[in-house]
């Protein structure tokens, strides 16, 4: 069984029910999630040996976060215990032309205050096949950035394939801070995933005349920056999702991959969104599964796009679908008919 390791923060998610605004809320629905944790859950659902690395407090909320991961088969052996708090994010669901909103309350969380010495990365990456992280983790704190680099060095020492989802978050750091940190980390990366904003804000590449807020995709622009990224960083694969945002609830969804020779674009899905949080993470997990298990980048892209299209129909951060469901979709069954 293939071993995949992810590193990051799992947070408590609090959201008003029934698409209420924060100002209306009298109660919050409770979920747990976070970029790399979401990837770990998906990969566990696909039958891989999935490990999540983080730090969580010893109190009951920290234990609840661990239990939530274990419920879906994620191995939590490498989660260090200690620190004072679990990070929180508040989510207000958007609808139609009203966008979703996120408010973070994650300062001084356990992983933000952790040290590289809290983790035995040589043991963690023993017999590992793949390591995945996102640009969110090094943005949390300088300590988290140092932990991320220590993990990357250990992963490469063990011959592990590394993927990154650039995931720029403007509420966590500036483009200048992101470029300074992430450009250095790219030396360890084999597979780079990111949308048009990530490419520009994190690495300084702008995709031509694309404007997703108007539902317009200029694919030649993406191809241009893919070539530049390949030349600059030497990635094996460069991948982007292609989101056409018509409203908060209706999007076009597809993706593109570049292997240094060929550009391949996936089929396109028209999706009506139940919950878009975790959509990019479900894409990353599908791509990892396809590249690691099937070793076919075209299949990997179609699987990733189909898996993430399905995630948009599922409440919560985690993508709770199996391989057969995704493969049925990518083979053409998008009818949504009742299964009896």
Phi and psi in degrees as a GROMACS rama.xvg file:
@    title "Ramachandran Plot"
@    xaxis  label "Phi"
@    yaxis  label "Psi"
@TYPE xy
-68.0461  138.692  UNK-2
-105.018  124.358  UNK-3
-121.411  134.403  UNK-4
-115.177  134.92  UNK-5
-124.779  151.084  UNK-6
-131.138  129.547  UNK-7
172.548  -157.91  UNK-8
-115.29  131.662  UNK-9
-102.129  133.593  UNK-10
-120.212  159.792  UNK-11
-81.3016  126.694  UNK-12
-107.968  127.065  UNK-13
-122.138  123.056  UNK-14
-136.272  135.064  UNK-15
-62.5294  140.068  UNK-16
-73.6195  162.205  UNK-17
59.6569  33.2689  UNK-18
57.0766  28.2895  UNK-19
-69.111  157.09  UNK-20
-82.2851  159.318  UNK-21
-53.5373  -39.397  UNK-22
-69.2895  -16.848  UNK-23
-93.3976  -15.9214  UNK-24
-66.1776  131.931  UNK-25
-112.142  -9.91104  UNK-26
-156.304  162.198  UNK-27
-128.348  138.618  UNK-28
-78.6614  141.922  UNK-29
-105.966  127.052  UNK-30
-136.596  169.817  UNK-31
-124.106  147.093  UNK-32
-178.026  175.643  UNK-33
163.028  150.993  UNK-34
-45.2528  -60.8315  UNK-35
-74.3214  -29.8507  UNK-36
-65.2807  -39.7649  UNK-37
-61.2891  -41.0844  UNK-38
-63.0054  -43.4323  UNK-39
-59.8092  -40.9323  UNK-40
-64.8677  -45.9363  UNK-41
-57.9784  -45.9671  UNK-42
-66.0879  -34.019  UNK-43
-64.0856  -40.7603  UNK-44
-62.1059  -27.0596  UNK-45
-88.9401  6.59931  UNK-46
90.2605  10.6422  UNK-47
-89.2633  160.055  UNK-48
-83.7768  96.8208  UNK-49
-105.378  123.356  UNK-50
-116.776  136.96  UNK-51
-115.31  129.177  UNK-52
-110.242  128.312  UNK-53
-166.147  -169.163  UNK-54
-135.638  135.071  UNK-55
-137.073  148.259  UNK-56
-62.8062  160.766  UNK-57
-79.9665  -9.95183  UNK-58
-75.6539  -178.954  UNK-59
-65.551  -31.8352  UNK-60
-70.1614  -39.7963  UNK-61
-61.5889  -41.1406  UNK-62
-66.9424  -36.3015  UNK-63
-62.824  -38.7129  UNK-64
-63.5899  -43.728  UNK-65
-59.8178  -46.0734  UNK-66
-61.5136  -36.7206  UNK-67
-63.0007  -40.1265  UNK-68
-67.4471  -43.6313  UNK-69
-62.3633  -32.4415  UNK-70
-55.4287  -31.8854  UNK-71
-105.035  17.1986  UNK-72
87.0349  7.80678  UNK-73
-77.4999  135.798  UNK-74
-81.2124  122.725  UNK-75
-106.831  17.0663  UNK-76
-55.3677  -35.9008  UNK-77
-94.3361  12.634  UNK-78
-82.4267  116.061  UNK-79
-73.279  148.563  UNK-80
-114.286  131.914  UNK-81
152.056  -177.048  UNK-82
86.5878  177.868  UNK-83
-102.137  -30.6108  UNK-84
-151.407  157.294  UNK-85
-93.6304  132.588  UNK-86
-61.9717  150.252  UNK-87
-125.458  142.343  UNK-88
-132.452  139.618  UNK-89
-100.266  131.772  UNK-90
-120.075  126.068  UNK-91
-108  116.883  UNK-92
-68.7316  133.948  UNK-93
-83.6912  171.668  UNK-94
-158.294  136.575  UNK-95
53.057  -122.18  UNK-96
-84.455  -3.66311  UNK-97
-89.5911  117.953  UNK-98
-75.5422  157.214  UNK-99
-68.5269  154.998  UNK-100
-132.742  145.987  UNK-101
-125.449  133.06  UNK-102
-118.604  123.653  UNK-103
-91.7463  142.955  UNK-104
-137.553  72.4017  UNK-105
-126.82  3.2675  UNK-106
-60.6204  139.165  UNK-107
60.8909  29.6625  UNK-108
-69.2715  168.348  UNK-109
-58.7153  -43.7235  UNK-110
-73.2838  -30.7281  UNK-111
-65.7051  -30.9626  UNK-112
-100.282  4.56667  UNK-113
-73.6432  164.826  UNK-114
-120.421  155.385  UNK-115
-57.6237  -29.9204  UNK-116
-67.7292  -12.2048  UNK-117
-71.6889  -10.7281  UNK-118
-129.581  134.627  UNK-119
-95.1719  85.3661  UNK-120
-67.9974  -26.7514  UNK-121
-62.7881  -41.2134  UNK-122
-71.0565  -39.6729  UNK-123
-60.373  -40.6316  UNK-124
-94.2669  7.1023  UNK-125
-62.1802  122.13  UNK-126
65.1944  15.4456  UNK-127
-78.7112  149.906  UNK-128
-105.736  -28.1267  UNK-129
-150.115  143.673  UNK-130
-128.784  132.796  UNK-131
-127.37  135.848  UNK-132
-141.042  171.633  UNK-133
-127.424  167.183  UNK-134
-70.4547  -7.32204  UNK-135
-71.2903  -41.4912  UNK-136
-62.6452  -51.2052  UNK-137
-67.2077  -16.1041  UNK-138
-78.6045  -17.4653  UNK-139
-63.8613  -44.5912  UNK-140
-166.761  165.182  UNK-141
-64.308  -35.0739  UNK-142
-64.5522  -41.7667  UNK-143
-65.5074  -35.3246  UNK-144
-64.2664  -41.024  UNK-145
-66.0411  -38.505  UNK-146
-62.9222  -42.7342  UNK-147
-60.5809  -44.9198  UNK-148
-67.0268  -38.5631  UNK-149
-61.1124  -40.4949  UNK-150
-65.188  -42.1244  UNK-151
-63.4425  -42.2924  UNK-152
-62.0987  -43.3489  UNK-153
-65.4036  -40.513  UNK-154
-60.3053  -45.8393  UNK-155
-67.7908  -34.6807  UNK-156
-62.3552  -27.8164  UNK-157
-96.2168  8.14912  UNK-158
70.3052  28.4033  UNK-159
-87.8049  136.757  UNK-160
-69.9444  137.494  UNK-161
-120.253  133.603  UNK-162
-123.398  150.721  UNK-163
-132.168  140.863  UNK-164
-106.612  114.275  UNK-165
-60.1275  -39.0581  UNK-166
41.5038  67.5136  UNK-167
-71.1217  131.803  UNK-168
-125.642  105.578  UNK-169
-66.4835  -19.5434  UNK-170
-79.194  -9.00187  UNK-171
-104.534  -34.3443  UNK-172
-161.471  167.576  UNK-173
-86.04  162.562  UNK-174
-56.3347  -37.3615  UNK-175
-64.7172  -43.0681  UNK-176
-65.7489  -41.5823  UNK-177
-62.2581  -46.7162  UNK-178
-62.0319  -43.9765  UNK-179
-60.5631  -42.6315  UNK-180
-79.0497  -51.6229  UNK-181
-72.1155  -33.5306  UNK-182
-59.892  -36.2392  UNK-183
-67.089  -40.6015  UNK-184
-71.3853  -19.7153  UNK-185
-64.8833  -18.2962  UNK-186
-63.0888  -19.3563  UNK-187
-97.9826  -3.23633  UNK-188
-97.8903  137.358  UNK-189
-101.387  -38.4913  UNK-190
-124.027  119.936  UNK-191
-112.315  125.157  UNK-192
-117.09  135.191  UNK-193
-177.506  151.922  UNK-194
-90.8138  -171.727  UNK-195
-66.3629  -35.9965  UNK-196
-68.4626  -42.7862  UNK-197
-58.6829  -45.2562  UNK-198
-59.9881  -39.6946  UNK-199
-77.4612  -50.3979  UNK-200
-73.0599  -34.6759  UNK-201
-91.8678  -40.5026  UNK-202
-118.338  -7.16451  UNK-203
88.1297  15.9483  UNK-204
-106.581  131.366  UNK-205
-111.923  128.934  UNK-206
-83.5663  71.1857  UNK-207
57.4299  -130.601  UNK-208
-106.347  19.0531  UNK-209
-65.3923  142.238  UNK-210
-144.148  94.5744  UNK-211
-67.6547  -20.2823  UNK-212
-69.935  -13.7014  UNK-213
-111.63  12.0408  UNK-214
68.5062  23.1696  UNK-215
-110.322  128.173  UNK-216
-122.326  120.81  UNK-217
-104.985  90.8773  UNK-218
-65.3397  -29.2025  UNK-219
-61.7662  -31.5079  UNK-220
-65.3545  -42.3909  UNK-221
-63.1476  -43.0935  UNK-222
-60.4004  -37.8248  UNK-223
-63.2555  -47.1219  UNK-224
-72.3138  -30.3545  UNK-225
-58.7435  -44.3379  UNK-226
-62.3045  -41.939  UNK-227
-64.3967  -41.7429  UNK-228
-65.9874  -39.2197  UNK-229
-62.1573  -45.1463  UNK-230
-66.8254  -38.1296  UNK-231
-77.2867  -44.1085  UNK-232
-112.873  -13.8125  UNK-233
71.1758  26.3804  UNK-234
-58.8437  148.249  UNK-235
-74.9446  -43.2645  UNK-236
-133.101  141.382  UNK-237
-123.459  131.271  UNK-238
-136.572  142.259  UNK-239
-137.958  144.279  UNK-240
-83.3241  152.958  UNK-241
-123.464  94.929  UNK-242
-99.6838  123.923  UNK-243
-102.986  106.566  UNK-244
-92.8568  97.0346  UNK-245
-81.8412  -34.0112  UNK-246
-163.543  179.426  UNK-247
-66.8465  -19.0732  UNK-248
-114.968  -8.07463  UNK-249
-135.291  120.389  UNK-250
-134.431  152.656  UNK-251
-91.0261  146.485  UNK-252
-143.432  122.532  UNK-253
-155.22  -172.246  UNK-254
-158.476  165.826  UNK-255
-142.378  146.901  UNK-256
-132.506  149.433  UNK-257
-133.753  126.961  UNK-258
-106.24  14.5391  UNK-259
95.4954  -13.9786  UNK-260
-127.892  -45.2129  UNK-261
-120.147  138.558  UNK-262
-97.7747  129.058  UNK-263
-127.79  128.113  UNK-264
-108.744  136.384  UNK-265
-76.5087  171.954  UNK-266
-67.6496  159.206  UNK-267
-106.853  139.586  UNK-268
-117.238  141.037  UNK-269
-97.9893  114.772  UNK-270
-117.382  137.137  UNK-271
-101.657  119.127  UNK-272
-87.7112  129.061  UNK-273
-91.3075  -45.8986  UNK-274
-157.365  113.836  UNK-275
-89.078  -12.5479  UNK-276
-63.5548  129.417  UNK-277
91.0574  -0.373103  UNK-278
-62.0783  -43.9292  UNK-279
-67.4235  -35.4576  UNK-280
-66.6434  -39.0865  UNK-281
-65.8442  -32.9412  UNK-282
-65.7854  -47.4758  UNK-283
-58.2537  -43.4174  UNK-284
-64.3077  -41.9125  UNK-285
-62.971  -38.5365  UNK-286
-65.5952  -45.4365  UNK-287
-58.5656  -45.8933  UNK-288
-58.3046  -48.5169  UNK-289
-64.3565  -41.9745  UNK-290
-71.9657  -37.4533  UNK-291
-79.5641  -42.3656  UNK-292
-93.319  -43.3259  UNK-293
-93.1154  -22.2541  UNK-294
54.0018  41.222  UNK-295
-138.614  110.505  UNK-296
-70.9387  -25.9475  UNK-297
-71.1561  -47.9727  UNK-298
-58.9926  -43.2956  UNK-299
-59.0483  -41.6686  UNK-300
-68.1025  -43.0343  UNK-301
-64.7165  -40.4422  UNK-302
-64.669  -44.0738  UNK-303
-63.1803  -42.5135  UNK-304
-67.6106  -43.266  UNK-305
-64.8741  -42.5452  UNK-306
-61.9001  -42.6351  UNK-307
-73.5756  -30.9642  UNK-308
-60.9382  -42.4745  UNK-309
-65.8321  -38.0135  UNK-310
-57.682  -35.6636  UNK-311
-62.2117  -14.0418  UNK-312
-97.3046  3.99252  UNK-313
-118.159  130.305  UNK-314
-72.1389  140.642  UNK-315
101.475  171.785  UNK-316
-74.527  -31.2974  UNK-317
-86.1621  144.791  UNK-318
-95.041  102.405  UNK-319
-97.8558  62.8997  UNK-320
-125.725  156.722  UNK-321
-104.652  172.634  UNK-322
-58.7698  -44.1413  UNK-323
-62.6785  -39.3436  UNK-324
-62.7307  -41.7597  UNK-325
-67.7997  -44.3007  UNK-326
-66.9097  -33.9053  UNK-327
-61.3164  -40.8413  UNK-328
-66.7677  -46.8798  UNK-329
-71.718  -17.2526  UNK-330
-82.0999  -8.94521  UNK-331
123.057  -2.66695  UNK-332
-87.8711  87.4407  UNK-333
-112.952  24.6079  UNK-334
-73.7799  -27.38  UNK-335
70.9684  16.691  UNK-336
-67.5463  150.244  UNK-337
-61.9252  134.531  UNK-338
-95.2936  116.674  UNK-339
